[in-house]
Amino acid sequence: MWKAALAGALAFAILGPFTVTPHGVTTNVAAAQDIVIREADIARLKSALKLTSEQEVRWRPVEVALHAYAHQQYRLASADGYFGDSGEMGIAAYTLNAMMLQRVKNAAQPLIKMLSEEQKHAGMNVLQSLGVYF
């Protein structure tokens, strides 16, 4: 099991940062542990996007994935030795964060395709304030 976790962590480390482009989301999750999402951030993102009723349907899976990511971050941060631990717990947490961001990316792809340029710009501004850079 640890071989798979280590292999996943190494693969993610090689890829680089998480990016969002007008063509979709590219998850390069070397900085996965640096992206902190709170419940208020999810609400702020949704508000900034000003979704239509049709887009709202595509938002729901994104929201679920973001909430799951936020809850996972809280659980990991509450675990002893999570922050600054370069041992097994740090590698496992890093890999888990990367996997959760991949789920967010997969959920977001259909919504991103439906967003106007103005909505994409508003969403990118919120994401940049969270530490996601493009």
N, C-alpha and C positions, 0 to 999 in steps of 0.2 A: 504494500500500500504506500509506504513512504517513497519507494522508487517512483511510483506514478505521480505522487505529489511533487517530488523534487523535479521530475522531468517537466511537469506542467509549469512549475515556478520558473524553471530555466527558460522554457519556451516563451513564457510571457515576458520575462526580463529582457529577452533579445528583441522583442517587438517594438518597444518605444512607448510614447504617450497615447492616451485616448483622444481621438479627434472626431469632430463632427464637421461634415462638409455639405454643401448643397446637394450632393449626390447621395448622401446617407451618412451612416456612422461607421467609423473605422475604429475597432477596439484594439488598440495597442496598449496593453495594460501594465507596463512597467511601473507606472505611477498609481496603480489601483489603490494602494494603501493610503495615498495622499488625498483621495477624493472623499470628502465627508459630506453626507447628505442627511439633512434633518427633515422632519415632517413639514416644518414651515417652508423649507426650500422647495419641496414638492408642490405645495400650494402656490408658492410664488411663481414657479415655472409654469404651472397650468394657467394662472392668471395672466402672465405675460404673453402666453400664446394666443389668448382670445379665440378659443376653438369654436368652430361651427358645430351644429348638432351632428353633422356627418363625421366630423373629426373627433368629436367627443367619444364616439364608439371606439375609435382606434386609440384613444388616450387611456382607456380603462386598463388594458394589459400593461401599458407603460407604467401607469400609476401603481399597479400591483407589484411589478418588478422593482420599482423604486422603493416602495414601502418595505419589501422583503430585504433589499440591500441595506436600507437604513436600520432595520431591526437586527440584521446580521452584524452590522458594524457595532451596534450597541452591545450585543452579546459578546463579541470578540474583545471590545474595549474593556468590558467588565471582567474578562478572564485575567487571572494573574499573569504578569509578564508579557502581555500582548505588545505594548508599546516599547519599542527599542530592543526587543528580543530577537536576536539573529539566529536563535536555535530552531528546534523543530516547530514550536508553537508559532514563531514568526513566519516560517516558510508555509505552514498550513494556513495561517490567516491570510497571508499574501495570495496564495493560490485560490482560497475561497473567495476573497474579494474580487479577484480577476474573473472567476467563474460567474459571480453575481453580476458584474458589469457586462459580461457577455450576454447574460439573460436580458439585461436592460436594453442592450443594443438590439438584440433580436426582436424584442417587443416594440422598440421605437421605429424600426425600419419602415413599416407600413404607414405610420403616422407621418414621419418625415417626408415621405413621398407626396403626401396630400397637403403639406403646409405651403403657404404662399412665401415669397421671398421676405416679406415684412415679418411674418410669423417666425421664420427661421432666424432672422436677425435678432428678434426679441428673445427667442429661446437661447441663442448663442450668448447673448449678453448675460442672461441669468446663469448659464453654465460657466461662463468665464468667472463670474463672481464666486462660484463654488470651487474654483481651482482647476476647471477643465479648460485647457487652452488648445487653440486650433492653429 
